[in-house]
Amino acid sequence: MLLAKAMHISDEQALGYFYSTKTFKQLNDPKYGLQLMSDEYLLEDIQKELSLR
């Protein structure tokens, strides 16, 4: 929901973007350790990734 607020889009749109990111895929793999990162860190990472598209 932080992504929705940051991008000024609906929650549904934000989830669509989130599920399409490499960050989401890495969150599901414990070897990356992203589960230990803060929401703000993940938001920054996702925003960087989306800006590169």
C-alpha positions as CSV (number, residue, x, y, z in Angstrom):
1,M,0.0,0.0,0.0
2,L,3.0,2.2,0.4
3,L,3.6,1.9,-3.3
4,A,0.1,3.0,-4.1
5,K,0.5,6.1,-1.9
6,A,3.9,6.9,-3.4
7,M,2.8,6.5,-7.0
8,H,-0.7,8.0,-6.4
9,I,-2.4,5.0,-7.9
10,S,-5.0,2.5,-6.6
11,D,-4.0,-0.4,-4.3
12,E,-4.9,-2.8,-7.1
13,Q,-2.7,-1.1,-9.6
14,A,0.2,-1.1,-7.1
15,L,-0.2,-4.8,-6.4
16,G,0.0,-5.4,-10.2
17,Y,3.2,-3.5,-10.4
18,F,4.6,-5.2,-7.2
19,Y,3.8,-8.7,-8.4
20,S,5.7,-8.0,-11.7
21,T,8.9,-6.9,-10.1
22,K,12.2,-8.8,-9.5
23,T,12.0,-7.6,-5.9
24,F,8.8,-9.6,-5.4
25,K,10.4,-12.7,-6.8
26,Q,13.4,-12.2,-4.5
27,L,11.2,-11.7,-1.5
28,N,10.0,-15.3,-2.0
29,D,13.5,-16.6,-1.9
30,P,15.2,-16.6,1.5
31,K,18.7,-16.6,0.0
32,Y,18.3,-12.8,-0.7
33,G,17.3,-11.9,2.8
34,L,14.8,-9.3,1.7
35,Q,12.3,-10.6,4.3
36,L,14.5,-8.8,6.8
37,M,14.4,-5.4,5.2
38,S,12.1,-2.6,6.1
39,D,9.0,-1.7,4.1
40,E,10.7,1.6,3.2
41,Y,13.8,-0.1,1.9
42,L,11.6,-2.4,-0.2
43,L,9.6,0.5,-1.5
44,E,12.7,2.3,-2.6
45,D,14.0,-0.8,-4.3
46,I,10.7,-1.3,-6.1
47,Q,10.5,2.3,-7.2
48,K,14.1,2.1,-8.6
49,E,13.2,-1.1,-10.5
50,L,10.0,0.4,-11.9
51,S,11.8,3.6,-13.1
52,L,14.2,1.5,-15.1
53,R,11.5,0.0,-17.2
